[in-house]
Amino acid sequence: MAKLETMFDVRGKSVIVTGGASGIGRAYAEILAEHGAKVCIFDIDPEGLDRTVAEIGGDTWGQAVDVGDRPAMAAAFDAVAERHGGIDTVFANAGIDPGPGFMTVEGERFADGEIENIPDDQWDRGIEINLTSVYTTVKNAVRHMKPGKGGEIIVTSSIAGLINESIVGTSYMPAKAAVNHFVRHMAMELGAYGIRVNAILPGPFITNIAGGRLRNKADRAAFEAQSLIGRIGDVEDIKGLALLLSSPAGAYFTGSLIVIDGGALNRLT
Ligand SMILES: NC(=O)c1ccc[n+]([C@@H]2O[C@H](COP(=O)([O-])OP(=O)(O)OC[C@H]3O[C@@H](n4cnc5c(N)ncnc54)[C@H](O)[C@@H]3O)[C@@H](O)[C@H]2O)c1
């Protein structure tokens, strides 16, 4: 029988986490670094990045990159491959709530979020960061993994790719739904190269997304009411899944969309 430490061994792995200076991505970086991986965080927020890298310590380092900037992403991946001697595990995690939804958390209509009022650049940025950047991240990961011994790609999607949310910016739901389909398609294409591709679909977690609104009482209560276990997610809750999918214990997962939501989807569908 495999020992626990062998099953979940990520020591020495070369790991990239996009959007790893905060929230869910930071949790991925922490758990992998704590268990001996070499982690490079990509983030658009240079101060948050420096702070996070210093707090995590170990072999962790960072690059200030906008995941929407294709040449910068290619260069950042090359820099990791050069410094780590390859790339084993990539978390395509960076994402944004593109703007207000058409309802408020109190259940009122919100004109700014209604379709005819959405600024086109808000839609475009939502699709660019929540969908196109996943394509860019996977493309660069594969460029480095194919000539090597394969690898794992883990995409942070959302339960909003399975259901609609009236209080989240409109482009978020179609972007995450497309991400889910893309993950399954990539798993089909890349399995032959020993590259596993999976998606984590969180329900509500307390992070800095949407200005950290889940820390507000009303927003928090609305989302807590969806949970079957009476609370919303803490980023600590996601670490076990991240470790599973990036270690030998997760070797048979590919093309999986794994929901982690305290049961919210059960109530919502
Ligand atoms: N928090 C939730 O309730 C929740 C639920 C479902 C899915 N998600 C998904 O989880 C992922 C992480 O979000 P989070 O909740 O941890 O949010 P967060 O805001 O706490 O963290 C996101 C990080 O991504 C970085 N980032 C944003 N735009 C970027 C860009 N263009 N380039 C590089 N970095 C960028 C931010 O600076 C930040 O450090 C996202 O894909 C989000 O859609 C979150």
The ligand as an SDF file (V2000), in Angstrom:
LIG
                    3D

 44 48  0  0  0  0  0  0  0  0999 V2000
  -14.1400   33.4890   -4.3890 N   0  0  0  0  0  0  0  0  0  0  0  0
  -15.1530   32.8530   -4.9100 C   0  0  0  0  0  0  0  0  0  0  0  0
  -16.2580   32.8310   -4.3430 O   0  0  0  0  0  0  0  0  0  0  0  0
  -14.9890   32.1110   -6.2150 C   0  0  0  0  0  0  0  0  0  0  0  0
  -15.9990   31.2200   -6.5890 C   0  0  0  0  0  0  0  0  0  0  0  0
  -15.8690   30.5300   -7.7740 C   0  0  0  0  0  0  0  0  0  0  0  0
  -14.7480   30.7120   -8.5720 C   0  0  0  0  0  0  0  0  0  0  0  0
  -13.7810   31.5830   -8.1920 N   0  0  0  0  0  0  0  0  0  0  0  0
  -12.6270   31.7420   -9.0650 C   0  0  0  0  0  0  0  0  0  0  0  0
  -11.4420   31.6020   -8.3180 O   0  0  0  0  0  0  0  0  0  0  0  0
  -10.3810   32.2600   -9.0040 C   0  0  0  0  0  0  0  0  0  0  0  0
   -9.5850   33.0790   -8.0160 C   0  0  0  0  0  0  0  0  0  0  0  0
  -10.4260   34.1090   -7.5030 O   0  0  0  0  0  0  0  0  0  0  0  0
  -10.4320   34.5470   -5.9820 P   0  0  0  0  0  0  0  0  0  0  0  0
  -11.8100   34.4350   -5.5110 O   0  0  0  0  0  0  0  0  0  0  0  0
   -9.3330   33.8960   -5.2570 O   0  0  0  0  0  0  0  0  0  0  0  0
  -10.1680   36.1200   -6.1780 O   0  0  0  0  0  0  0  0  0  0  0  0
   -9.0710   37.1310   -5.6050 P   0  0  0  0  0  0  0  0  0  0  0  0
   -9.4570   38.4370   -6.1820 O   0  0  0  0  0  0  0  0  0  0  0  0
   -8.9160   36.9910   -4.1410 O   0  0  0  0  0  0  0  0  0  0  0  0
   -7.7290   36.6260   -6.2940 O   0  0  0  0  0  0  0  0  0  0  0  0
   -7.5370   36.7600   -7.6880 C   0  0  0  0  0  0  0  0  0  0  0  0
   -6.0810   37.0920   -7.9610 C   0  0  0  0  0  0  0  0  0  0  0  0
   -5.9460   37.1840   -9.3840 O   0  0  0  0  0  0  0  0  0  0  0  0
   -5.2000   38.3490   -9.6790 C   0  0  0  0  0  0  0  0  0  0  0  0
   -5.5610   38.8190  -11.0120 N   0  0  0  0  0  0  0  0  0  0  0  0
   -6.7090   39.4390  -11.3900 C   0  0  0  0  0  0  0  0  0  0  0  0
   -6.6300   39.7620  -12.6930 N   0  0  0  0  0  0  0  0  0  0  0  0
   -5.4200   39.3530  -13.1340 C   0  0  0  0  0  0  0  0  0  0  0  0
   -4.7550   39.4260  -14.3740 C   0  0  0  0  0  0  0  0  0  0  0  0
   -5.3130   40.0130  -15.4370 N   0  0  0  0  0  0  0  0  0  0  0  0
   -3.5130   38.8970  -14.4720 N   0  0  0  0  0  0  0  0  0  0  0  0
   -2.9100   38.3240  -13.3950 C   0  0  0  0  0  0  0  0  0  0  0  0
   -3.4930   38.2440  -12.1900 N   0  0  0  0  0  0  0  0  0  0  0  0
   -4.7270   38.7440  -12.0640 C   0  0  0  0  0  0  0  0  0  0  0  0
   -5.5790   39.3480   -8.5980 C   0  0  0  0  0  0  0  0  0  0  0  0
   -4.5970   40.3830   -8.4710 O   0  0  0  0  0  0  0  0  0  0  0  0
   -5.6500   38.4400   -7.3830 C   0  0  0  0  0  0  0  0  0  0  0  0
   -4.3960   38.3130   -6.7350 O   0  0  0  0  0  0  0  0  0  0  0  0
  -11.0370   33.0470  -10.1280 C   0  0  0  0  0  0  0  0  0  0  0  0
  -10.8900   32.3690  -11.3580 O   0  0  0  0  0  0  0  0  0  0  0  0
  -12.4940   33.0910   -9.7260 C   0  0  0  0  0  0  0  0  0  0  0  0
  -13.3570   33.2450  -10.8240 O   0  0  0  0  0  0  0  0  0  0  0  0
  -13.8790   32.2830   -7.0370 C   0  0  0  0  0  0  0  0  0  0  0  0
  1  2  1  0
  2  3  2  0
  2  4  1  0
  4  5  1  0
  4 44  2  0
  5  6  2  0
  6  7  1  0
  7  8  2  0
  8  9  1  0
  8 44  1  0
  9 10  1  0
  9 42  1  0
 10 11  1  0
 11 12  1  0
 11 40  1  0
 12 13  1  0
 13 14  1  0
 14 15  2  0
 14 16  1  0
 14 17  1  0
 17 18  1  0
 18 19  2  0
 18 20  1  0
 18 21  1  0
 21 22  1  0
 22 23  1  0
 23 24  1  0
 23 38  1  0
 24 25  1  0
 25 26  1  0
 25 36  1  0
 26 27  1  0
 26 35  1  0
 27 28  2  0
 28 29  1  0
 29 30  1  0
 29 35  2  0
 30 31  1  0
 30 32  2  0
 32 33  1  0
 33 34  2  0
 34 35  1  0
 36 37  1  0
 36 38  1  0
 38 39  1  0
 40 41  1  0
 40 42  1  0
 42 43  1  0
M  CHG  2   8   1  16  -1
M  END
$$$$
